[in-house]
Amino acid sequence: MRATWSDERLDDLKGEVARQGERIDALGVKVDDGFARLDTRIDSLTHTLLYVGAGLFAAFLSFLAALLGLIITRL
């Protein structure tokens, strides 16, 4: 390694650091966009699970009511 850096080498390093910073910023935007889309998908999945769960619960209550009605009429 060199013990000293020339002005030209320091300028090259500065340019490379700036380019890497731009790439990192672009990656951050892509990650944020991905998380935004993921949030939307999770929200829609949550709503779907809620509706399916409510439907199953209503079906269970209907079955329970029918079973109790059958038991009571057979006594």
N, CA, C and O atoms as a printed pandas DataFrame, in Angstrom:
     atom_number atom_name residue_name chain_id  residue_number  x_coord  y_coord  z_coord
0              1         N          MET        A               1    0.831   -1.186    0.000
1              2        CA          MET        A               1    0.000    0.000    0.000
2              3         C          MET        A               1    0.874    1.248    0.000
3              4         O          MET        A               1    2.017    1.253    0.458
4              5         N          ARG        A               2    0.295    2.264   -0.519
5              6        CA          ARG        A               2    1.023    3.524   -0.542
6              7         C          ARG        A               2    0.967    4.199    0.818
7              8         O          ARG        A               2   -0.027    4.112    1.539
8              9         N          ALA        A               3    2.029    4.855    1.140
9             10        CA          ALA        A               3    2.060    5.607    2.391
10            11         C          ALA        A               3    1.374    6.955    2.237
11            12         O          ALA        A               3    0.867    7.519    3.206
12            13         N          THR        A               4    1.361    7.466    1.008
13            14        CA          THR        A               4    0.714    8.753    0.746
14            15         C          THR        A               4   -0.215    8.603   -0.445
15            16         O          THR        A               4   -0.025    7.725   -1.287
16            17         N          TRP        A               5   -1.198    9.446   -0.509
17            18        CA          TRP        A               5   -2.178    9.419   -1.587
18            19         C          TRP        A               5   -2.031   10.704   -2.390
19            20         O          TRP        A               5   -1.902   11.791   -1.827
20            21         N          SER        A               6   -2.052   10.566   -3.703
21            22        CA          SER        A               6   -1.980   11.759   -4.555
22            23         C          SER        A               6   -3.381   12.382   -4.631
23            24         O          SER        A               6   -4.381   11.736   -4.318
24            25         N          ASP        A               7   -3.428   13.633   -5.049
25            26        CA          ASP        A               7   -4.719   14.307   -5.182
26            27         C          ASP        A               7   -5.618   13.593   -6.186
27            28         O          ASP        A               7   -6.832   13.508   -6.005
28            29         N          GLU        A               8   -4.998   13.081   -7.248
29            30        CA          GLU        A               8   -5.773   12.362   -8.261
30            31         C          GLU        A               8   -6.387   11.092   -7.679
31            32         O          GLU        A               8   -7.550   10.789   -7.947
32            33         N          ARG        A               9   -5.629   10.360   -6.897
33            34        CA          ARG        A               9   -6.150    9.131   -6.262
34            35         C          ARG        A               9   -7.251    9.468   -5.270
35            36         O          ARG        A               9   -8.250    8.752   -5.194
36            37         N          LEU        A              10   -7.089   10.544   -4.505
37            38        CA          LEU        A              10   -8.132   10.942   -3.565
38            39         C          LEU        A              10   -9.403   11.353   -4.304
39            40         O          LEU        A              10  -10.502   11.051   -3.840
40            41         N          ASP        A              11   -9.277   12.033   -5.440
41            42        CA          ASP        A              11  -10.442   12.399   -6.239
42            43         C          ASP        A              11  -11.144   11.153   -6.774
43            44         O          ASP        A              11  -12.373   11.086   -6.799
44            45         N          ASP        A              12  -10.352   10.165   -7.204
45            46        CA          ASP        A              12  -10.944    8.903   -7.667
46            47         C          ASP        A              12  -11.709    8.217   -6.548
47            48         O          ASP        A              12  -12.817    7.721   -6.755
48            49         N          LEU        A              13  -11.116    8.191   -5.364
49            50        CA          LEU        A              13  -11.768    7.574   -4.213
50            51         C          LEU        A              13  -13.053    8.316   -3.858
51            52         O          LEU        A              13  -14.068    7.691   -3.550
52            53         N          LYS        A              14  -13.015    9.634   -3.900
53            54        CA          LYS        A              14  -14.187   10.443   -3.602
54            55         C          LYS        A              14  -15.304   10.144   -4.604
55            56         O          LYS        A              14  -16.467   10.024   -4.217
56            57         N          GLY        A              15  -14.961   10.024   -5.878
57            58        CA          GLY        A              15  -15.953    9.701   -6.902
58            59         C          GLY        A              15  -16.550    8.323   -6.700
59            60         O          GLY        A              15  -17.756    8.130   -6.852
60            61         N          GLU        A              16  -15.700    7.362   -6.356
61            62        CA          GLU        A              16  -16.186    5.994   -6.123
62            63         C          GLU        A              16  -17.102    5.937   -4.906
63            64         O          GLU        A              16  -18.122    5.248   -4.932
64            65         N          VAL        A              17  -16.756    6.640   -3.859
65            66        CA          VAL        A              17  -17.600    6.683   -2.653
66            67         C          VAL        A              17  -18.947    7.322   -2.985
67            68         O          VAL        A              17  -19.985    6.861   -2.510
68            69         N          ALA        A              18  -18.938    8.374   -3.793
69            70        CA          ALA        A              18  -20.187    9.036   -4.189
70            71         C          ALA        A              18  -21.060    8.080   -5.007
71            72         O          ALA        A              18  -22.271    8.019   -4.796
72            73         N          ARG        A              19  -20.453    7.330   -5.942
73            74        CA          ARG        A              19  -21.224    6.370   -6.747
74            75         C          ARG        A              19  -21.808    5.271   -5.872
75            76         O          ARG        A              19  -22.953    4.865   -6.069
76            77         N          GLN        A              20  -21.039    4.789   -4.914
77            78        CA          GLN        A              20  -21.551    3.753   -4.017
78            79         C          GLN        A              20  -22.697    4.298   -3.164
79            80         O          GLN        A              20  -23.666    3.591   -2.890
80            81         N          GLY        A              21  -22.577    5.550   -2.752
81            82        CA          GLY        A              21  -23.656    6.178   -1.983
82            83         C          GLY        A              21  -24.943    6.263   -2.789
83            84         O          GLY        A              21  -26.029    6.037   -2.255
84            85         N          GLU        A              22  -24.825    6.590   -4.082
85            86        CA          GLU        A              22  -26.003    6.644   -4.951
86            87         C          GLU        A              22  -26.624    5.265   -5.110
87            88         O          GLU        A              22  -27.847    5.124   -5.108
88            89         N          ARG        A              23  -25.784    4.255   -5.248
89            90        CA          ARG        A              23  -26.306    2.886   -5.369
90            91         C          ARG        A              23  -27.023    2.451   -4.101
91            92         O          ARG        A              23  -28.061    1.792   -4.165
92            93         N          ILE        A              24  -26.476    2.816   -2.959
93            94        CA          ILE        A              24  -27.111    2.460   -1.685
94            95         C          ILE        A              24  -28.446    3.185   -1.539
95            96         O          ILE        A              24  -29.419    2.604   -1.059
96            97         N          ASP        A              25  -28.496    4.463   -1.954
97            98        CA          ASP        A              25  -29.757    5.201   -1.904
98            99         C          ASP        A              25  -30.803    4.554   -2.806
99           100         O          ASP        A              25  -31.963    4.427   -2.413
100          101         N          ALA        A              26  -30.407    4.143   -4.014
101          102        CA          ALA        A              26  -31.334    3.483   -4.932
102          103         C          ALA        A              26  -31.824    2.161   -4.350
103          104         O          ALA        A              26  -32.995    1.811   -4.496
104          105         N          LEU        A              27  -30.940    1.438   -3.701
105          106        CA          LEU        A              27  -31.336    0.182   -3.070
106          107         C          LEU        A              27  -32.327    0.444   -1.939
107          108         O          LEU        A              27  -33.280   -0.314   -1.760
108          109         N          GLY        A              28  -32.109    1.507   -1.184
109          110        CA          GLY        A              28  -33.042    1.860   -0.112
110          111         C          GLY        A              28  -34.432    2.157   -0.637
111          112         O          GLY        A              28  -35.427    1.783   -0.017
112          113         N          VAL        A              29  -34.506    2.830   -1.783
113          114        CA          VAL        A              29  -35.806    3.120   -2.398
114          115         C          VAL        A              29  -36.487    1.821   -2.820
115          116         O          VAL        A              29  -37.691    1.653   -2.624
116          117         N          LYS        A              30  -35.713    0.901   -3.400
117          118        CA          LYS        A              30  -36.290   -0.386   -3.810
118          119         C          LYS        A              30  -36.790   -1.176   -2.609
119          120         O          LYS        A              30  -37.858   -1.786   -2.675
120          121         N          VAL        A              31  -36.048   -1.177   -1.529
121          122        CA          VAL        A              31  -36.453   -1.903   -0.320
122          123         C          VAL        A              31  -37.720   -1.289    0.261
123          124         O          VAL        A              31  -38.635   -2.009    0.660
124          125         N          ASP        A              32  -37.776    0.044    0.308
125          126        CA          ASP        A              32  -38.979    0.706    0.820
126          127         C          ASP        A              32  -40.197    0.374   -0.032
127          128         O          ASP        A              32  -41.281    0.138    0.501
128          129         N          ASP        A              33  -40.025    0.356   -1.351
129          130        CA          ASP        A              33  -41.121    0.012   -2.254
130          131         C          ASP        A              33  -41.570   -1.428   -2.031
131          132         O          ASP        A              33  -42.766   -1.720   -2.032
132          133         N          GLY        A              34  -40.614   -2.315   -1.841
133          134        CA          GLY        A              34  -40.947   -3.716   -1.584
134          135         C          GLY        A              34  -41.730   -3.887   -0.296
135          136         O          GLY        A              34  -42.686   -4.662   -0.250
136          137         N          PHE        A              35  -41.340   -3.175    0.750
137          138        CA          PHE        A              35  -42.068   -3.256    2.009
138          139         C          PHE        A              35  -43.465   -2.671    1.887
139          140         O          PHE        A              35  -44.399   -3.176    2.510
140          141         N          ALA        A              36  -43.629   -1.611    1.091
141          142        CA          ALA        A              36  -44.951   -1.022    0.888
142          143         C          ALA        A              36  -45.870   -2.027    0.200
143          144         O          ALA        A              36  -47.028   -2.182    0.588
144          145         N          ARG        A              37  -45.347   -2.713   -0.830
145          146        CA          ARG        A              37  -46.159   -3.727   -1.507
146          147         C          ARG        A              37  -46.457   -4.897   -0.575
147          148         O          ARG        A              37  -47.554   -5.454   -0.613
148          149         N          LEU        A              38  -45.502   -5.271    0.252
149          150        CA          LEU        A              38  -45.709   -6.364    1.189
150          151         C          LEU        A              38  -46.769   -6.006    2.213
151          152         O          LEU        A              38  -47.591   -6.849    2.572
152          153         N          ASP        A              39  -46.762   -4.760    2.692
153          154        CA          ASP        A              39  -47.784   -4.317    3.640
154          155         C          ASP        A              39  -49.169   -4.436    3.031
155          156         O          ASP        A              39  -50.111   -4.856    3.703
156          157         N          THR        A              40  -49.299   -4.068    1.763
157          158        CA          THR        A              40  -50.590   -4.161    1.083
158          159         C          THR        A              40  -51.036   -5.607    0.983
159          160         O          THR        A              40  -52.205   -5.919    1.210
160          161         N          ARG        A              41  -50.112   -6.485    0.646
161          162        CA          ARG        A              41  -50.466   -7.902    0.526
162          163         C          ARG        A              41  -50.830   -8.494    1.875
163          164         O          ARG        A              41  -51.754   -9.303    1.963
164          165         N          ILE        A              42  -50.125   -8.108    2.922
165          166        CA          ILE        A              42  -50.431   -8.626    4.257
166          167         C          ILE        A              42  -51.785   -8.115    4.722
167          168         O          ILE        A              42  -52.547   -8.854    5.346
168          169         N          ASP        A              43  -52.095   -6.839    4.421
169          170        CA          ASP        A              43  -53.400   -6.304    4.791
170          171         C          ASP        A              43  -54.525   -7.061    4.111
171          172         O          ASP        A              43  -55.528   -7.382    4.749
172          173         N          SER        A              44  -54.375   -7.352    2.822
173          174        CA          SER        A              44  -55.425   -8.084    2.116
174          175         C          SER        A              44  -55.522   -9.515    2.627
175          176         O          SER        A              44  -56.620  -10.066    2.707
176          177         N          LEU        A              45  -54.399  -10.121    2.971
177          178        CA          LEU        A              45  -54.422  -11.468    3.536
178          179         C          LEU        A              45  -55.105  -11.471    4.900
179          180         O          LEU        A              45  -55.848  -12.399    5.221
180          181         N          THR        A              46  -54.861  -10.447    5.694
181          182        CA          THR        A              46  -55.496  -10.335    7.003
182          183         C          THR        A              46  -57.010  -10.237    6.858
183          184         O          THR        A              46  -57.750  -10.880    7.603
184          185         N          HIS        A              47  -57.472   -9.432    5.900
185          186        CA          HIS        A              47  -58.915   -9.302    5.678
186          187         C          HIS        A              47  -59.511  -10.631    5.230
187          188         O          HIS        A              47  -60.590  -11.012    5.683
188          189         N          THR        A              48  -58.825  -11.326    4.354
189          190        CA          THR        A              48  -59.320  -12.616    3.880
190          191         C          THR        A              48  -59.418  -13.607    5.034
191          192         O          THR        A              48  -60.424  -14.304    5.170
192          193         N          LEU        A              49  -58.385  -13.674    5.859
193          194        CA          LEU        A              49  -58.418  -14.586    7.004
194          195         C          LEU        A              49  -59.522  -14.214    7.980
195          196         O          LEU        A              49  -60.151  -15.095    8.566
196          197         N          LEU        A              50  -59.761  -12.937    8.160
197          198        CA          LEU        A              50  -60.824  -12.487    9.053
198          199         C          LEU        A              50  -62.190  -12.932    8.526
199          200         O          LEU        A              50  -63.016  -13.434    9.287
200          201         N          TYR        A              51  -62.427  -12.748    7.222
201          202        CA          TYR        A              51  -63.711  -13.152    6.649
202          203         C          TYR        A              51  -63.901  -14.669    6.703
203          204         O          TYR        A              51  -64.989  -15.147    7.023
204          205         N          VAL        A              52  -62.858  -15.416    6.394
205          206        CA          VAL        A              52  -62.959  -16.878    6.436
206          207         C          VAL        A              52  -63.194  -17.344    7.876
207          208         O          VAL        A              52  -64.020  -18.222    8.125
208          209         N          GLY        A              53  -62.469  -16.757    8.807
209          210        CA          GLY        A              53  -62.660  -17.120   10.217
210          211         C          GLY        A              53  -64.060  -16.799   10.714
211          212         O          GLY        A              53  -64.667  -17.594   11.432
212          213         N          ALA        A              54  -64.567  -15.643   10.335
213          214        CA          ALA        A              54  -65.928  -15.269   10.746
214          215         C          ALA        A              54  -66.944  -16.220   10.125
215          216         O          ALA        A              54  -67.918  -16.597   10.777
216          217         N          GLY        A              55  -66.728  -16.610    8.877
217          218        CA          GLY        A              55  -67.636  -17.558    8.223
218          219         C          GLY        A              55  -67.617  -18.924    8.900
219          220         O          GLY        A              55  -68.663  -19.540    9.104
220          221         N          LEU        A              56  -66.421  -19.389    9.245
221          222        CA          LEU        A              56  -66.330  -20.673    9.947
222          223         C          LEU        A              56  -66.970  -20.618   11.320
223          224         O          LEU        A              56  -67.615  -21.574   11.751
224          225         N          PHE        A              57  -66.791  -19.497   12.009
225          226        CA          PHE        A              57  -67.398  -19.338   13.331
226          227         C          PHE        A              57  -68.924  -19.318   13.222
227          228         O          PHE        A              57  -69.611  -19.933   14.037
228          229         N          ALA        A              58  -69.451  -18.620   12.225
229          230        CA          ALA        A              58  -70.903  -18.581   12.015
230          231         C          ALA        A              58  -71.426  -19.976   11.666
231          232         O          ALA        A              58  -72.491  -20.373   12.139
232          233         N          ALA        A              59  -70.691  -20.714   10.849
233          234        CA          ALA        A              59  -71.103  -22.078   10.503
234          235         C          ALA        A              59  -71.094  -22.973   11.736
235          236         O          ALA        A              59  -71.984  -23.805   11.909
236          237         N          PHE        A              60  -70.095  -22.804   12.588
237          238        CA          PHE        A              60  -70.037  -23.595   13.816
238          239         C          PHE        A              60  -71.214  -23.271   14.729
239          240         O          PHE        A              60  -71.823  -24.177   15.298
240          241         N          LEU        A              61  -71.539  -21.990   14.874
241          242        CA          LEU        A              61  -72.678  -21.611   15.718
242          243         C          LEU        A              61  -73.984  -22.151   15.146
243          244         O          LEU        A              61  -74.857  -22.575   15.903
244          245         N          SER        A              62  -74.131  -22.143   13.832
245          246        CA          SER        A              62  -75.335  -22.702   13.201
246          247         C          SER        A              62  -75.428  -24.196   13.447
247          248         O          SER        A              62  -76.499  -24.716   13.758
248          249         N          PHE        A              63  -74.307  -24.884   13.307
249          250        CA          PHE        A              63  -74.289  -26.319   13.573
250          251         C          PHE        A              63  -74.618  -26.608   15.037
251          252         O          PHE        A              63  -75.375  -27.532   15.334
252          253         N          LEU        A              64  -74.058  -25.828   15.937
253          254        CA          LEU        A              64  -74.317  -26.017   17.360
254          255         C          LEU        A              64  -75.784  -25.766   17.680
255          256         O          LEU        A              64  -76.386  -26.514   18.450
256          257         N          ALA        A              65  -76.365  -24.722   17.098
257          258        CA          ALA        A              65  -77.783  -24.430   17.321
258          259         C          ALA        A              65  -78.656  -25.559   16.776
259          260         O          ALA        A              65  -79.630  -25.952   17.419
260          261         N          ALA        A              66  -78.316  -26.086   15.591
261          262        CA          ALA        A              66  -79.086  -27.193   15.019
262          263         C          ALA        A              66  -78.953  -28.443   15.873
263          264         O          ALA        A              66  -79.936  -29.158   16.072
264          265         N          LEU        A              67  -77.779  -28.714   16.372
265          266        CA          LEU        A              67  -77.557  -29.890   17.207
266          267         C          LEU        A              67  -78.320  -29.770   18.524
267          268         O          LEU        A              67  -78.943  -30.728   18.980
268          269         N          LEU        A              68  -78.265  -28.577   19.133
269          270        CA          LEU        A              68  -79.029  -28.377   20.369
270          271         C          LEU        A              68  -80.526  -28.470   20.126
271          272         O          LEU        A              68  -81.255  -29.026   20.948
272          273         N          GLY        A              69  -80.992  -27.932   19.008
273          274        CA          GLY        A              69  -82.408  -28.048   18.666
274          275         C          GLY        A              69  -82.816  -29.501   18.473
275          276         O          GLY        A              69  -83.905  -29.891   18.895
276          277         N          LEU        A              70  -81.987  -30.293   17.859
277          278        CA          LEU        A              70  -82.265  -31.707   17.667
278          279         C          LEU        A              70  -82.311  -32.445   19.003
279          280         O          LEU        A              70  -83.192  -33.273   19.235
280          281         N          ILE        A              71  -81.358  -32.138   19.874
281          282        CA          ILE        A              71  -81.313  -32.786   21.193
282          283         C          ILE        A              71  -82.549  -32.409   21.996
283          284         O          ILE        A              71  -83.153  -33.278   22.624
284          285         N          ILE        A              72  -82.941  -31.150   21.995
285          286        CA          ILE        A              72  -84.079  -30.697   22.794
286          287         C          ILE        A              72  -85.378  -31.290   22.269
287          288         O          ILE        A              72  -86.243  -31.649   23.069
288          289         N          THR        A              73  -85.546  -31.407   20.965
289          290        CA          THR        A              73  -86.790  -31.972   20.421
290          291         C          THR        A              73  -86.856  -33.479   20.610
291          292         O          THR        A              73  -87.953  -34.036   20.577
292          293         N          ARG        A              74  -85.761  -34.149   20.803
293          294        CA          ARG        A              74  -85.771  -35.604   20.998
294          295         C          ARG        A              74  -85.986  -35.972   22.456
295          296         O          ARG        A              74  -86.222  -37.141   22.763
296          297         N          LEU        A              75  -85.910  -35.022   23.346
297          298        CA          LEU        A              75  -86.119  -35.338   24.764
298          299         C          LEU        A              75  -87.553  -35.425   25.018
299          300         O          LEU        A              75  -87.966  -35.682   26.149
